[in-house]
Amino acid sequence: MAQFIGGLIFGAIGFAAFVYGTKNRNWKVLVIGVALMGFPYIMTSTVWTYVVGVGLCAVLYFWHDM
């Protein structure tokens, strides 16, 4: 259940980043948004789901203005 919730949260953040990247034509944000939406489907461990999700969110936070 924790992995499902993590996938839902990171998928929602990824969708918001995807829409933001599309509207502003920012390809870095768009790619990270797609990665955030897609990675929970290939993760088998709950811990790694959260580690990768938080890592991608950190990259998104620091790269969104570059």
Biopython code that builds the backbone (N, CA, C, O; Angstrom):
import numpy as np
from Bio.PDB.StructureBuilder import StructureBuilder

atoms = [
    (1, "MET", "N", (0.819, -1.192, 0.000)),
    (1, "MET", "CA", (0.000, 0.000, 0.000)),
    (1, "MET", "C", (0.870, 1.266, 0.000)),
    (1, "MET", "O", (0.519, 2.260, -0.635)),
    (2, "ALA", "N", (1.999, 1.226, 0.709)),
    (2, "ALA", "CA", (2.885, 2.390, 0.761)),
    (2, "ALA", "C", (3.488, 2.677, -0.607)),
    (2, "ALA", "O", (3.693, 3.836, -0.967)),
    (3, "GLN", "N", (3.770, 1.628, -1.368)),
    (3, "GLN", "CA", (4.318, 1.834, -2.704)),
    (3, "GLN", "C", (3.260, 2.440, -3.629)),
    (3, "GLN", "O", (3.584, 3.279, -4.469)),
    (4, "PHE", "N", (2.024, 2.032, -3.485)),
    (4, "PHE", "CA", (0.937, 2.599, -4.275)),
    (4, "PHE", "C", (0.769, 4.086, -3.983)),
    (4, "PHE", "O", (0.628, 4.891, -4.904)),
    (5, "ILE", "N", (0.782, 4.447, -2.713)),
    (5, "ILE", "CA", (0.650, 5.854, -2.318)),
    (5, "ILE", "C", (1.832, 6.670, -2.847)),
    (5, "ILE", "O", (1.649, 7.784, -3.338)),
    (6, "GLY", "N", (3.041, 6.114, -2.746)),
    (6, "GLY", "CA", (4.217, 6.806, -3.269)),
    (6, "GLY", "C", (4.121, 7.011, -4.777)),
    (6, "GLY", "O", (4.443, 8.085, -5.287)),
    (7, "GLY", "N", (3.679, 5.979, -5.485)),
    (7, "GLY", "CA", (3.505, 6.111, -6.932)),
    (7, "GLY", "C", (2.462, 7.144, -7.294)),
    (7, "GLY", "O", (2.612, 7.874, -8.274)),
    (8, "LEU", "N", (1.407, 7.204, -6.505)),
    (8, "LEU", "CA", (0.349, 8.189, -6.742)),
    (8, "LEU", "C", (0.856, 9.607, -6.511)),
    (8, "LEU", "O", (0.585, 10.506, -7.307)),
    (9, "ILE", "N", (1.581, 9.801, -5.438)),
    (9, "ILE", "CA", (2.109, 11.136, -5.115)),
    (9, "ILE", "C", (3.127, 11.585, -6.159)),
    (9, "ILE", "O", (3.041, 12.698, -6.676)),
    (10, "PHE", "N", (4.102, 10.708, -6.470)),
    (10, "PHE", "CA", (5.125, 11.094, -7.438)),
    (10, "PHE", "C", (4.549, 11.205, -8.849)),
    (10, "PHE", "O", (5.027, 12.008, -9.650)),
    (11, "GLY", "N", (3.539, 10.415, -9.156)),
    (11, "GLY", "CA", (2.877, 10.538, -10.449)),
    (11, "GLY", "C", (2.151, 11.864, -10.595)),
    (11, "GLY", "O", (2.163, 12.468, -11.668)),
    (12, "ALA", "N", (1.517, 12.320, -9.519)),
    (12, "ALA", "CA", (0.828, 13.613, -9.550)),
    (12, "ALA", "C", (1.823, 14.766, -9.693)),
    (12, "ALA", "O", (1.576, 15.713, -10.439)),
    (13, "ILE", "N", (2.936, 14.684, -8.982)),
    (13, "ILE", "CA", (3.978, 15.707, -9.117)),
    (13, "ILE", "C", (4.544, 15.678, -10.537)),
    (13, "ILE", "O", (4.793, 16.727, -11.132)),
    (14, "GLY", "N", (4.742, 14.487, -11.070)),
    (14, "GLY", "CA", (5.243, 14.349, -12.435)),
    (14, "GLY", "C", (4.288, 14.909, -13.462)),
    (14, "GLY", "O", (4.714, 15.538, -14.430)),
    (15, "PHE", "N", (2.988, 14.686, -13.263)),
    (15, "PHE", "CA", (2.007, 15.231, -14.198)),
    (15, "PHE", "C", (2.005, 16.753, -14.171)),
    (15, "PHE", "O", (1.918, 17.399, -15.215)),
    (16, "ALA", "N", (2.101, 17.325, -12.969)),
    (16, "ALA", "CA", (2.160, 18.786, -12.855)),
    (16, "ALA", "C", (3.422, 19.333, -13.518)),
    (16, "ALA", "O", (3.374, 20.371, -14.180)),
    (17, "ALA", "N", (4.543, 18.647, -13.346)),
    (17, "ALA", "CA", (5.784, 19.079, -13.991)),
    (17, "ALA", "C", (5.682, 18.939, -15.503)),
    (17, "ALA", "O", (6.180, 19.789, -16.241)),
    (18, "PHE", "N", (5.045, 17.878, -15.967)),
    (18, "PHE", "CA", (4.864, 17.674, -17.403)),
    (18, "PHE", "C", (4.032, 18.803, -18.020)),
    (18, "PHE", "O", (4.385, 19.332, -19.074)),
    (19, "VAL", "N", (2.947, 19.163, -17.370)),
    (19, "VAL", "CA", (2.092, 20.251, -17.875)),
    (19, "VAL", "C", (2.846, 21.573, -17.843)),
    (19, "VAL", "O", (2.769, 22.353, -18.793)),
    (20, "TYR", "N", (3.574, 21.832, -16.761)),
    (20, "TYR", "CA", (4.362, 23.060, -16.648)),
    (20, "TYR", "C", (5.432, 23.114, -17.737)),
    (20, "TYR", "O", (5.621, 24.150, -18.375)),
    (21, "GLY", "N", (6.124, 22.005, -17.946)),
    (21, "GLY", "CA", (7.165, 21.964, -18.969)),
    (21, "GLY", "C", (6.615, 22.128, -20.372)),
    (21, "GLY", "O", (7.261, 22.727, -21.232)),
    (22, "THR", "N", (5.419, 21.594, -20.607)),
    (22, "THR", "CA", (4.792, 21.733, -21.921)),
    (22, "THR", "C", (4.390, 23.185, -22.182)),
    (22, "THR", "O", (4.648, 23.719, -23.261)),
    (23, "LYS", "N", (3.767, 23.813, -21.205)),
    (23, "LYS", "CA", (3.300, 25.192, -21.391)),
    (23, "LYS", "C", (4.452, 26.180, -21.539)),
    (23, "LYS", "O", (4.356, 27.136, -22.308)),
    (24, "ASN", "N", (5.535, 25.955, -20.811)),
    (24, "ASN", "CA", (6.670, 26.886, -20.843)),
    (24, "ASN", "C", (7.778, 26.458, -21.786)),
    (24, "ASN", "O", (8.819, 27.111, -21.866)),
    (25, "ARG", "N", (7.562, 25.374, -22.494)),
    (25, "ARG", "CA", (8.539, 24.829, -23.440)),
    (25, "ARG", "C", (9.902, 24.612, -22.782)),
    (25, "ARG", "O", (10.944, 24.926, -23.356)),
    (26, "ASN", "N", (9.866, 24.075, -21.580)),
    (26, "ASN", "CA", (11.075, 23.761, -20.829)),
    (26, "ASN", "C", (11.263, 22.249, -20.885)),
    (26, "ASN", "O", (10.576, 21.520, -20.169)),
    (27, "TRP", "N", (12.172, 21.769, -21.711)),
    (27, "TRP", "CA", (12.301, 20.333, -21.949)),
    (27, "TRP", "C", (12.862, 19.587, -20.749)),
    (27, "TRP", "O", (12.569, 18.404, -20.573)),
    (28, "LYS", "N", (13.673, 20.258, -19.910)),
    (28, "LYS", "CA", (14.215, 19.584, -18.723)),
    (28, "LYS", "C", (13.095, 19.219, -17.755)),
    (28, "LYS", "O", (13.041, 18.094, -17.258)),
    (29, "VAL", "N", (12.214, 20.156, -17.490)),
    (29, "VAL", "CA", (11.093, 19.906, -16.588)),
    (29, "VAL", "C", (10.163, 18.858, -17.185)),
    (29, "VAL", "O", (9.639, 18.007, -16.468)),
    (30, "LEU", "N", (9.962, 18.921, -18.485)),
    (30, "LEU", "CA", (9.093, 17.957, -19.162)),
    (30, "LEU", "C", (9.639, 16.538, -19.036)),
    (30, "LEU", "O", (8.881, 15.609, -18.759)),
    (31, "VAL", "N", (10.935, 16.360, -19.233)),
    (31, "VAL", "CA", (11.548, 15.033, -19.146)),
    (31, "VAL", "C", (11.505, 14.500, -17.715)),
    (31, "VAL", "O", (11.226, 13.320, -17.503)),
    (32, "ILE", "N", (11.776, 15.354, -16.741)),
    (32, "ILE", "CA", (11.707, 14.916, -15.349)),
    (32, "ILE", "C", (10.271, 14.572, -14.973)),
    (32, "ILE", "O", (10.042, 13.638, -14.204)),
    (33, "GLY", "N", (9.307, 15.307, -15.502)),
    (33, "GLY", "CA", (7.900, 14.988, -15.260)),
    (33, "GLY", "C", (7.521, 13.626, -15.809)),
    (33, "GLY", "O", (6.811, 12.865, -15.151)),
    (34, "VAL", "N", (7.986, 13.315, -17.006)),
    (34, "VAL", "CA", (7.724, 11.993, -17.590)),
    (34, "VAL", "C", (8.401, 10.909, -16.750)),
    (34, "VAL", "O", (7.823, 9.847, -16.519)),
    (35, "ALA", "N", (9.616, 11.176, -16.300)),
    (35, "ALA", "CA", (10.317, 10.199, -15.460)),
    (35, "ALA", "C", (9.578, 9.978, -14.135)),
    (35, "ALA", "O", (9.474, 8.845, -13.665)),
    (36, "LEU", "N", (9.073, 11.045, -13.542)),
    (36, "LEU", "CA", (8.330, 10.909, -12.291)),
    (36, "LEU", "C", (7.030, 10.140, -12.483)),
    (36, "LEU", "O", (6.600, 9.414, -11.587)),
    (37, "MET", "N", (6.406, 10.292, -13.634)),
    (37, "MET", "CA", (5.178, 9.548, -13.895)),
    (37, "MET", "C", (5.451, 8.089, -14.208)),
    (37, "MET", "O", (4.616, 7.232, -13.919)),
    (38, "GLY", "N", (6.607, 7.785, -14.795)),
    (38, "GLY", "CA", (6.856, 6.439, -15.276)),
    (38, "GLY", "C", (7.636, 5.523, -14.359)),
    (38, "GLY", "O", (7.456, 4.306, -14.415)),
    (39, "PHE", "N", (8.494, 6.065, -13.518)),
    (39, "PHE", "CA", (9.372, 5.191, -12.745)),
    (39, "PHE", "C", (8.646, 4.299, -11.738)),
    (39, "PHE", "O", (9.138, 3.202, -11.475)),
    (40, "PRO", "N", (7.504, 4.694, -11.153)),
    (40, "PRO", "CA", (6.872, 3.780, -10.192)),
    (40, "PRO", "C", (6.419, 2.451, -10.811)),
    (40, "PRO", "O", (6.227, 1.468, -10.095)),
    (41, "TYR", "N", (6.249, 2.420, -12.122)),
    (41, "TYR", "CA", (5.825, 1.183, -12.778)),
    (41, "TYR", "C", (6.929, 0.142, -12.840)),
    (41, "TYR", "O", (6.643, -1.050, -12.953)),
    (42, "ILE", "N", (8.189, 0.568, -12.769)),
    (42, "ILE", "CA", (9.281, -0.396, -12.870)),
    (42, "ILE", "C", (9.961, -0.673, -11.536)),
    (42, "ILE", "O", (10.813, -1.558, -11.458)),
    (43, "MET", "N", (9.607, 0.063, -10.487)),
    (43, "MET", "CA", (10.201, -0.151, -9.172)),
    (43, "MET", "C", (9.502, -1.311, -8.472)),
    (43, "MET", "O", (8.277, -1.427, -8.500)),
    (44, "THR", "N", (10.304, -2.162, -7.846)),
    (44, "THR", "CA", (9.733, -3.279, -7.101)),
    (44, "THR", "C", (9.853, -3.103, -5.599)),
    (44, "THR", "O", (9.185, -3.803, -4.839)),
    (45, "SER", "N", (10.687, -2.188, -5.166)),
    (45, "SER", "CA", (10.909, -1.964, -3.743)),
    (45, "SER", "C", (10.296, -0.633, -3.320)),
    (45, "SER", "O", (10.441, 0.379, -4.006)),
    (46, "THR", "N", (9.621, -0.651, -2.198)),
    (46, "THR", "CA", (9.008, 0.572, -1.677)),
    (46, "THR", "C", (10.064, 1.608, -1.305)),
    (46, "THR", "O", (9.895, 2.799, -1.567)),
    (47, "VAL", "N", (11.141, 1.150, -0.698)),
    (47, "VAL", "CA", (12.205, 2.072, -0.293)),
    (47, "VAL", "C", (12.801, 2.760, -1.516)),
    (47, "VAL", "O", (12.995, 3.976, -1.508)),
    (48, "TRP", "N", (13.091, 1.995, -2.564)),
    (48, "TRP", "CA", (13.676, 2.583, -3.766)),
    (48, "TRP", "C", (12.692, 3.485, -4.499)),
    (48, "TRP", "O", (13.100, 4.437, -5.164)),
    (49, "THR", "N", (11.419, 3.198, -4.385)),
    (49, "THR", "CA", (10.418, 4.090, -4.978)),
    (49, "THR", "C", (10.508, 5.472, -4.355)),
    (49, "THR", "O", (10.488, 6.482, -5.059)),
    (50, "TYR", "N", (10.607, 5.512, -3.039)),
    (50, "TYR", "CA", (10.703, 6.807, -2.364)),
    (50, "TYR", "C", (12.062, 7.472, -2.572)),
    (50, "TYR", "O", (12.130, 8.694, -2.706)),
    (51, "VAL", "N", (13.131, 6.702, -2.602)),
    (51, "VAL", "CA", (14.471, 7.267, -2.814)),
    (51, "VAL", "C", (14.562, 7.911, -4.198)),
    (51, "VAL", "O", (15.014, 9.048, -4.331)),
    (52, "VAL", "N", (14.136, 7.184, -5.213)),
    (52, "VAL", "CA", (14.200, 7.715, -6.584)),
    (52, "VAL", "C", (13.232, 8.882, -6.743)),
    (52, "VAL", "O", (13.566, 9.875, -7.390)),
    (53, "GLY", "N", (12.046, 8.779, -6.168)),
    (53, "GLY", "CA", (11.063, 9.858, -6.261)),
    (53, "GLY", "C", (11.536, 11.145, -5.617)),
    (53, "GLY", "O", (11.392, 12.223, -6.193)),
    (54, "VAL", "N", (12.095, 11.038, -4.437)),
    (54, "VAL", "CA", (12.615, 12.238, -3.756)),
    (54, "VAL", "C", (13.805, 12.798, -4.526)),
    (54, "VAL", "O", (13.964, 14.014, -4.627)),
    (55, "GLY", "N", (14.638, 11.918, -5.067)),
    (55, "GLY", "CA", (15.777, 12.376, -5.875)),
    (55, "GLY", "C", (15.337, 13.124, -7.117)),
    (55, "GLY", "O", (15.886, 14.179, -7.436)),
    (56, "LEU", "N", (14.352, 12.589, -7.819)),
    (56, "LEU", "CA", (13.850, 13.271, -9.021)),
    (56, "LEU", "C", (13.160, 14.583, -8.661)),
    (56, "LEU", "O", (13.267, 15.561, -9.401)),
    (57, "CYS", "N", (12.462, 14.612, -7.543)),
    (57, "CYS", "CA", (11.842, 15.867, -7.106)),
    (57, "CYS", "C", (12.900, 16.909, -6.747)),
    (57, "CYS", "O", (12.715, 18.098, -7.008)),
    (58, "ALA", "N", (14.006, 16.467, -6.153)),
    (58, "ALA", "CA", (15.094, 17.396, -5.837)),
    (58, "ALA", "C", (15.716, 17.947, -7.117)),
    (58, "ALA", "O", (15.995, 19.142, -7.207)),
    (59, "VAL", "N", (15.933, 17.085, -8.104)),
    (59, "VAL", "CA", (16.460, 17.542, -9.393)),
    (59, "VAL", "C", (15.491, 18.528, -10.037)),
    (59, "VAL", "O", (15.909, 19.546, -10.587)),
    (60, "LEU", "N", (14.211, 18.227, -9.967)),
    (60, "LEU", "CA", (13.198, 19.128, -10.516)),
    (60, "LEU", "C", (13.225, 20.479, -9.809)),
    (60, "LEU", "O", (13.104, 21.517, -10.460)),
    (61, "TYR", "N", (13.378, 20.478, -8.518)),
    (61, "TYR", "CA", (13.406, 21.721, -7.752)),
    (61, "TYR", "C", (14.610, 22.589, -8.124)),
    (61, "TYR", "O", (14.479, 23.806, -8.260)),
    (62, "PHE", "N", (15.764, 21.977, -8.287)),
    (62, "PHE", "CA", (16.970, 22.755, -8.571)),
    (62, "PHE", "C", (17.127, 23.122, -10.034)),
    (62, "PHE", "O", (17.824, 24.087, -10.348)),
    (63, "TRP", "N", (16.491, 22.368, -10.957)),
    (63, "TRP", "CA", (16.646, 22.637, -12.383)),
    (63, "TRP", "C", (15.493, 23.389, -13.007)),
    (63, "TRP", "O", (15.577, 23.719, -14.190)),
    (64, "HIS", "N", (14.440, 23.676, -12.303)),
    (64, "HIS", "CA", (13.259, 24.255, -12.965)),
    (64, "HIS", "C", (13.493, 25.653, -13.510)),
    (64, "HIS", "O", (12.782, 26.068, -14.425)),
    (65, "ASP", "N", (14.454, 26.393, -12.990)),
    (65, "ASP", "CA", (14.726, 27.740, -13.494)),
    (65, "ASP", "C", (15.919, 27.811, -14.429)),
    (65, "ASP", "O", (16.183, 28.863, -15.011)),
    (66, "MET", "N", (16.637, 26.723, -14.582)),
    (66, "MET", "CA", (17.837, 26.743, -15.428)),
    (66, "MET", "C", (17.484, 26.663, -16.880)),
    (66, "MET", "O", (18.372, 26.668, -17.733)),
]
sb = StructureBuilder()
sb.init_structure("model")
sb.init_model(0)
sb.init_chain("A")
sb.init_seg("    ")
for serial, (resi, resn, name, xyz) in enumerate(atoms, 1):
    if name == "N":
        sb.init_residue(resn, " ", resi, " ")
    sb.init_atom(name, np.array(xyz, "f"), 0.0, 1.0, " ", f" {name:<3s}", serial, name[0])
structure = sb.get_structure()
